[in-house]
Amino acid sequence: MPDDWITPTGDVDHGVWTQEWQARNDNLGDYANELIHPGWGGFLDLTHASLSCDKIRVYLNGIGAGGLINVFDIDLFYNGMWNDLYQGNMSKLVWVEFAIGSTEDVTAMRIRAQNNGVVDGRIRLHEADFNQVPAPVSKKWWFNLSGRPDREIVAVL
């Protein structure tokens, strides 16, 4: 089944992010960004109405002296709480996918970066998407075992 990438519809800034909407406008040429002092930056939440999701993807970059913005933290909100998805290095300026390992009713993802240097750097989040898993299609089967048209049994599978 092909992927069905869904763009977030809202955002919540827990740090000092700017241009947050640009992480969800389907344009890889611009980005949301945050200036990060040494240590962890703040989270940017990207939200959507609940959807069945099995993975997400991000397209980002970390820039700074010596390329020391290279650890990223991604969580997903489902089952009423934040769930860790990934923390570590990742390729930059390419789509990177992260599988959940199951299908969950997800309402948000959040992303932050760590600056391992001694000078300020920036995270640039160009885009992020949820992969929507279609709901199973129920099928009705009509059975008439009696041979009489008024005695049909319906099974929903």
N, C-alpha and C positions, 0 to 999 in steps of 0.2 A: 504494500500500500504506500503511495507517495506521501511525503511529508506535507503537512498543512501548517505552514508557519503563520502565526498570529502576532500582530504588533500589539504591544501594551497600549492601553488607552489612558493611563494616568501615571503620576509619579509623586513620590514623597521624598523630600530632601532632608537627611539627618546630618548633613555636614555643611560644607560651603560650596556645593555644586552650583554651576551656572549653566544656563541654557539647557535645562533638564529635558525639555520637550524634544530636543534634537536627538536624544537616544531612542526615540520612538516615532520618527517621522519618515522612515523608509528611505533615507538618504545617507549613503555611506560617506558623502563628501563633507558632512558637518558632524558635530558631536556635542554631548554634554561633557563638562570637564570640572575637575576640582584640583586646586592647589593643595599639595600634601606636604606638610612639614615632616621631618623624620618621624617614623612610626606609622600607625594606621590612620588612614583617612576615614571620613564619614561614609555611611551607607547611602546609596541612592536606591530607593524602592521603585520598581516599575510594576504597575498594577493592571489588572483586567478583571472583569466579571469571571466568576468561577468557570473553569474549563477543564476538561479531561486532558491531561498532559503527560507525556512520557519522557520528554527531554526539552531542553532549551538550547539556544545558541546565542553567542555574543561576538561582536566585532569591536575590538578595543585596542588601545595603545597606551603604554606608560612611557612618559618621557621625563628626562632629568639628567643631571650630571652623572655620567658613567652608566646610564641606563639602569639605575637602581630601583625603579618602580617596576618590579617584576614578580611580585607575589600578589595574587588576587584571591578574594574570598567571595563565594557565591552561595546564597541560601535561597530556598523556596518556601513559600507559606502554603501549607496544607495541613489538614487534620487539626486546625485551630492553633498551630504553632509554627515557628520557623524551624526548618530542617536543613542541616548542612548538606550542600551538594558538592562543593569543591573548594579546596584551598591549596594554592601552589602556583607554579610558573605556568605560562601558556604562551602559545604563539601569538604574535601581534599582527594587526592589520590583515587578518584572515578570519573567516568564520570558524569558530570553534564550538563544537557541540558537546553537551554534557547530558548523558542519560541518567534518568532518575532510578532506573532499575525496576520500576513498576509504573502503572498508570494511576495518577492521583488527580483530585479536583484541586487545582492550583489557582490561587488568586493573586500572587505576587512573587517577584524575584527581587533580591537585593544584592548589590555589588559594591565592593570597596577594594581599595588597593593599599599595599604597604610600601612605604618609602624606606629602603634599607641604607640610604646614604646619609650624609651629614648636611646636605643642602636641600632646598625645596625642589619638588618635582610635580608633575601633573599626570593624572589619569584622564584619558580621553575615551569616553564610551560612545562609539559611533552608532551602534544599533544593538538591540537585543530582541529576541522573539521567543514565544512559547510554541511548541509543536502540539497542535490539537489532535487528539485521537477521536475519530468518529464514534458516536454511540452505536452499539450493536443494533442491527436491524432485526426487529421481530417479524416472524413470518407466521401467518395463520394457515393452518392446514385443515381442510374439511374432510371429515371421514363419515361415511355412511355405511355402517357395517350391517345394518338390518335389511338393506334393500328397499326400505320405505323412505320416501323423500322428506317426511316430517320428523325423522329421527336422526338428525345430523349431530355430530360431536365436533367441537372446535378445540384444537390444540394450538397453543401459542408457544412457539419455540424460540 
